[in-house]
Amino acid sequence: MALSAFNDMYLAIGDSLDAAYDKILTDLFESPTWNSGPVPHRRILWTNGRKARAEDREAFRSPGLYFWGIEQRPLYIGITCGSFDKRFNRYIWGRRSQCNLAHDFEASIKTNGINGFSSEIIEWYARQHPGSTIRLRGAVRFANEGVASIWFALFPHGTTTEIEQLERAIIPVANAWNLRCGLRPLLNVEFNREGSTC
């Protein structure tokens, strides 16, 4: 089932993507968070990311679609046309990754938003990503939601054009799902209106 989850969503683009997305979320939420074994289509706490990568290197070498969330609340949908392993440097592996920044500055950014980061972090980020605050805003959102419970889910797939097509189709569907459920918009919509790239 895990390997068909991407295809289930992709083949539903159009009239039935709402239902396919709802089913994927139901399956994710009804299953316990990942503890060991294969990782596709499982909620993996970010703090277990390194263990998951060690146990399922093949999945992390793949391109595909990924979700970030907390409890039963989707927060972000992204893609990589390279590998999850490389893409997740920005989220988990790097010392100044989004999750590590949310964890390290949790109390101060919950109170002060982006201004809660140290001047060293703000200056470093400005050098690395001139004119952008997207990942810092993402770290603030993760902290406000409760970074200890943040999870991700991987949907590996090998065809770049299909990955990009599904992302374009699913973000509005997923954001509408959040709004119907009384949740905040996806980070994609809230802070990154241009969309992502592989």
C-alpha positions as CSV (number, residue, x, y, z in Angstrom):
1,M,0.0,0.0,0.0
2,A,2.8,2.4,0.8
3,L,4.3,2.4,-2.6
4,S,0.9,2.9,-4.2
5,A,0.0,5.9,-2.1
6,F,1.6,8.3,-4.5
7,N,-0.1,6.7,-7.5
8,D,-3.5,6.7,-5.7
9,M,-3.1,10.5,-5.4
10,Y,-1.6,11.1,-8.8
11,L,-4.3,9.1,-10.6
12,A,-7.0,11.0,-8.7
13,I,-5.9,14.4,-10.0
14,G,-9.1,16.1,-11.1
15,D,-12.4,15.2,-9.8
16,S,-11.4,12.7,-7.1
17,L,-8.2,14.1,-5.6
18,D,-10.2,15.5,-2.6
19,A,-11.3,11.9,-1.7
20,A,-7.9,10.4,-2.4
21,Y,-6.1,13.0,-0.2
22,D,-8.7,12.4,2.6
23,K,-8.1,8.7,2.4
24,I,-4.3,9.1,2.5
25,L,-4.7,11.3,5.6
26,T,-7.1,8.8,7.3
27,D,-4.6,6.0,6.7
28,L,-1.7,8.1,8.1
29,F,-3.7,9.2,11.1
30,E,-5.1,5.8,12.0
31,S,-1.6,4.2,11.9
32,P,0.8,4.6,14.8
33,T,3.8,6.7,14.2
34,W,6.8,4.9,12.7
35,N,9.1,3.1,15.1
36,S,11.0,0.7,12.7
37,G,10.9,-0.9,9.3
38,P,10.0,0.6,5.9
39,V,9.2,4.4,6.1
40,P,7.0,5.2,3.0
41,H,3.5,6.4,3.9
42,R,4.2,6.5,7.6
43,R,4.2,9.4,10.0
44,I,7.8,9.7,11.3
45,L,8.6,12.0,14.2
46,W,11.4,14.3,13.1
47,T,13.4,13.2,16.1
48,N,13.4,9.7,14.6
49,G,14.5,10.9,11.2
50,R,18.0,9.7,11.5
51,K,16.9,6.3,12.7
52,A,14.4,6.1,9.8
53,R,17.1,7.0,7.3
54,A,19.4,4.3,8.6
55,E,16.7,1.7,8.5
56,D,15.3,2.5,5.0
57,R,18.1,4.1,3.0
58,E,16.3,3.2,-0.3
59,A,13.3,5.4,0.5
60,F,15.5,8.3,1.5
61,R,17.5,8.0,-1.8
62,S,14.3,8.4,-3.7
63,P,12.6,11.5,-5.1
64,G,8.9,12.2,-4.4
65,L,6.3,14.1,-2.4
66,Y,6.5,14.6,1.4
67,F,4.1,15.9,4.1
68,W,5.0,17.7,7.3
69,G,2.4,17.8,10.1
70,I,1.7,17.5,13.8
71,E,-0.9,15.1,15.3
72,Q,-3.7,15.2,12.8
73,R,-2.8,18.5,11.3
74,P,-1.0,18.8,7.9
75,L,1.4,21.7,7.9
76,Y,3.3,21.6,4.7
77,I,3.6,19.6,1.4
78,G,6.8,19.6,-0.5
79,I,8.6,17.7,-3.3
80,T,12.1,16.7,-4.2
81,C,13.2,15.6,-7.6
82,G,16.6,14.6,-6.1
83,S,16.4,12.6,-2.9
84,F,14.6,12.9,0.4
85,D,18.0,12.5,2.0
86,K,19.4,15.6,0.4
87,R,16.3,17.7,0.7
88,F,15.9,16.9,4.4
89,N,19.2,18.6,5.2
90,R,17.2,21.8,5.4
91,Y,14.6,20.2,7.7
92,I,16.5,17.8,10.0
93,W,20.1,16.8,9.3
94,G,21.7,20.3,9.3
95,R,22.8,21.9,12.6
96,R,20.7,24.9,11.6
97,S,17.9,23.0,10.0
98,Q,14.3,24.1,10.4
99,C,13.5,21.5,13.1
100,N,16.7,22.1,15.0
101,L,16.1,25.9,15.0
102,A,12.5,25.4,16.1
103,H,13.8,23.1,19.0
104,D,16.8,25.3,20.0
105,F,14.9,28.6,20.0
106,E,11.4,27.2,20.8
107,A,10.6,29.4,23.9
108,S,11.9,32.7,22.4
109,I,10.4,32.3,18.9
110,K,7.0,31.3,20.4
111,T,7.0,34.6,22.2
112,N,8.8,36.8,19.7
113,G,8.4,35.2,16.3
114,I,11.4,35.6,14.0
115,N,12.9,38.2,16.3
116,G,13.3,35.4,18.9
117,F,16.2,33.9,17.0
118,S,19.7,35.1,18.0
119,S,21.3,37.8,15.9
120,E,23.9,35.2,14.8
121,I,21.1,33.0,13.3
122,I,19.3,35.9,11.6
123,E,22.6,37.2,10.1
124,W,23.6,33.7,9.0
125,Y,20.2,33.1,7.4
126,A,20.3,36.4,5.6
127,R,23.7,35.5,4.1
128,Q,22.5,32.0,3.1
129,H,19.1,33.1,1.7
130,P,19.1,36.8,0.8
131,G,15.7,38.4,0.9
132,S,13.9,35.3,2.3
133,T,12.7,34.3,5.7
134,I,10.7,31.3,4.6
135,R,12.6,28.6,6.6
136,L,12.8,30.9,9.7
137,R,9.0,31.4,9.5
138,G,8.7,27.6,9.1
139,A,10.7,27.1,12.2
140,V,8.5,29.6,14.1
141,R,5.4,27.7,13.0
142,F,6.9,24.3,14.0
143,A,7.7,25.8,17.4
144,N,4.3,27.2,17.8
145,E,2.6,24.0,16.9
146,G,4.9,22.0,19.2
147,V,8.1,20.9,17.6
148,A,8.5,17.8,19.7
149,S,5.5,16.3,18.0
150,I,6.3,17.3,14.4
151,W,6.2,14.4,11.9
152,F,6.9,13.9,8.2
153,A,5.7,11.3,5.7
154,L,7.4,10.2,2.5
155,F,5.7,9.3,-0.8
156,P,8.6,8.1,-3.0
157,H,8.1,8.2,-6.8
158,G,10.5,8.1,-9.7
159,T,9.0,10.3,-12.3
160,T,9.8,14.0,-12.0
161,T,7.0,15.4,-14.1
162,E,4.4,13.4,-12.1
163,I,5.9,14.6,-8.8
164,E,5.6,18.2,-10.0
165,Q,2.1,17.7,-11.4
166,L,0.8,16.1,-8.1
167,E,2.3,18.9,-6.0
168,R,0.6,21.6,-8.1
169,A,-2.7,19.8,-7.9
170,I,-2.6,18.7,-4.2
171,I,-1.6,21.9,-2.5
172,P,-4.9,23.7,-3.1
173,V,-6.8,20.5,-2.2
174,A,-4.8,20.1,1.0
175,N,-5.1,23.7,2.0
176,A,-8.9,23.6,1.5
177,W,-8.9,20.5,3.7
178,N,-7.2,22.4,6.4
179,L,-9.6,25.4,6.2
180,R,-12.6,23.1,6.2
181,C,-11.3,21.5,9.4
182,G,-10.8,24.9,11.0
183,L,-6.9,24.7,10.8
184,R,-4.4,27.3,9.7
185,P,-3.4,27.3,6.0
186,L,-0.5,25.1,4.9
187,L,2.9,26.8,5.2
188,N,3.1,26.6,1.4
189,V,0.1,29.0,1.1
190,E,0.8,31.1,4.2
191,F,4.4,32.0,3.4
192,N,5.6,30.7,0.0
193,R,3.1,31.8,-2.6
194,E,5.5,31.2,-5.5
195,G,5.5,27.4,-4.9
196,S,8.5,25.1,-4.6
197,T,10.9,23.7,-7.0
198,C,12.7,20.4,-7.3
